[in-house]
């Protein structure tokens, strides 16, 4: 188990909307799930997060969990009022 008691904020970036679930794909790529059921991919460019792609209405309601498999080619998502676990490729 990792102890995060001594972790410190090293960078703060603004994301449109509410990012309730975050998953880092690569050093400069981030996946977020929001309270509208969208999955959004951001890339860090010149210290700013820029949206590069999205899956709209991936779930009904809030996305609570994102995970990636197979060298980032498969995304797993869960949450929302639909009570579903989904696989994206």
Helices and strands as residue ranges (DSSP letters): E 19-26, E 29-34, E 39-45, E 48-55, E 63-69, E 74-79, E 84-88
